[in-house]
Amino acid sequence: MPEMPRLDVEKCDCCGLCVSVCPCGAIVMTNRTITIIDTEECGWCTLCELVCPSEAITCAYVIVFDEEA
């Protein structure tokens, strides 16, 4: 299974932005705690990493766009 985004719980303020942008439902909030669930549905869009104001989420993959394509 591919590597999922990582959450640094020390940095996370549980704002919920990552939950709201995750298109596959791999990030959930319960009782003001964020959890990242292993799922094959994750397409590594990196939206969770982009919207996190506390930089608590890091993704193992970098999306690179080919300008010549």
N, C-alpha and C positions, 0 to 999 in steps of 0.2 A: 504494500500500500504506500502511496506517495506520502511525503512528509507534510503534515498539517501545519498551519500557522502556529506560532508559539505565543503564549500569553505570560507576561511577567506580572504576577499577581501583586507584587510590591508596588508597581507603577500604576496598575489599573484602578480607576476611580468609579468603575461600574456605571458610566454614563449611558451605555446602551447603544451608542452610535454604530458600533461594529455589528451588533445584532440586527439593527434596522437595515443595514446595507448588504448583509450576507445573502446572496441569491439562492444558496443551497440549504440554508438552515443549519449550517455546521456550528454556528455560534449561538448559544442560548443564555438567557439570564434567568436564574431562579434564586429567590431570596437575596436579591442584590449581589449575586455572585455570577460572574461570567465564566462559562465553560465552553471549551472547544471540543467538539465531538468528532472522532475519527469517522470519516465518511468517504466513500469513493465518488460522491457527488461533487466534492470540492474541485473547482476548476482553476484554482490558484489565481483568481482575478486580482488579488491583493487590495481589494477595496477596504477590507477591514483594517489593514495596515495604514492605508492612506487617510482614513477618517479618524483614527485614534488620536485624540488631542494630547494624551500623556505618553505616547510612543510605547505603549505596553504590548503591542502586537508586532511581531516580526514574522516575515514570510521567508521561507527558504529559497524561493524562486523569484527571479527578477523578470518582469515582462519587458521585452525589447521589441520595438516596432521597426520594421525594415522600411525606411523611407522610399526605397526604390521599388517596392512591390506595388 
